[in-house]
């Protein structure tokens, strides 16, 4: 998982809470990052229509869907990230060794399964769920 995921979830929860159009500077202040990172993440969310934008002097980002209709898998998919991935693969498919030649495919399959389990879990969590956890802490 990347920090982009945390930024996106935080920004969507905040936009849902405020229920108004917010500039990247205000979002960045609340997320505790810089406006350029916010704009990069928000562009991906806008492309998948998870948010909308308003141009002009009072422009910025606002929600385009009900919080209960936005699940974390939608964000995960919009950002095109994976929970588990490898930047390096062991072995060599051309080696004359079943372990060395087969390990990369086996690990890719395991990573794929883990990503699907993660995506399924994320499908069951909505922005509304997170909002409820934040604003109903004292009830726990």
Phi, psi and omega in degrees: 000150182247168176294336177302323180296313179298319179298314182297313180297313180302312182298318180293321177296318180294316177299319178297318180296314184283329180053044176208171178278127183236138177286159180300330179295318179291318176299316181299320180297318182286323180282340183070050174216190181260156183301329179296319177294320178300311182299321180297314180291315183296328177299321179291322179291323179294320180302326179264010176061030175277341174220171174230165179235159176232130179275162172104187186301320178258031184280176179151213185246146174211163181292149177238355181223159174292143182302327180288344181264356180253111177258163185292336176294327178297321178291313178307313180290321179298325181278349179055050179245169174231146178289322182232125176206162180238132177271351180221144178239136178278162177079186181208120183298342181267357180285151179272057179211126183297326179291307183297321184280341183252347188296318183300314179295320179298313181295321177300320178295316178298314179299319179299317178296316179297320178296323179291321176299317179297313181300319180297318177297317181295330177298334185268002180242125180249167174299323178297321178300315181294317177304314180297321178295320181293312188269359178234030180302317185295341181277348182285000000 
